[in-house]
Amino acid sequence: GRLEALEDLIEDLLAEDTNKVIIWTRYIAELELIEQVLSRMGHNRVRVQGGMALEAFEGAMKVFNEDPHCRVYLGQVASGIGVTLNAANYMVYYNLPWSLEQYLQSLARFYRIGQKRRVTVYRLVAPGTVDEIKAAVLDQKIDIESALTDPGYTPSCARHARGITEASCTCDGTVD
């Protein structure tokens, strides 16, 4: 179901000729499945994964940012560190990482100098799956990190916010 949901979402997002999308996933097998779908849909794309030569990696980034016909950047979330992808205005997490660092780094790829458009992030999460747990855990990690570093930060979960201030959080992972 997730692959079909991605296909429907990509169809909607790329209906506008100027839209560009970053798709993140964790596994090479998922990259291959998604690439097959994008190929069938006729969308030009670049693909980035671990083990690529630096020149190929930088070339893919340049093509995505500069070629108006290249509409999709497909990559492993772990490769989303230190790159600028501000040509995109949409981002889709096909599969979430457990690592807060990988998540925040990949998320920041289009919030870079030169971004002129409103951006939107989608996380494909089905109820009752491990990805639902990952999403809640990532949100809690962000809340905890922010509570430690930014005294004015308001957590996304009201129960978690009480837990941070009362030193005994009973948050069940539900994001309000």
Secondary structure, 3 states (H helix, E strand, C coil): CHHHHHHHHHHHHCCCCCCCEEEEECCHHHHHHHHHHHHHHCCEEEEECCCCCHHHHHHHHHHHHHCCCEEEEEEEHHHCCCCCCCCCCEEEECCCCCCHHHHHHHHHHHCCCCCCCCCEEEECCCCCCHHHHHHHHHHHHHHHHHHHHCCCCCCCCHHHHHHHHHCCCCCCCCCC
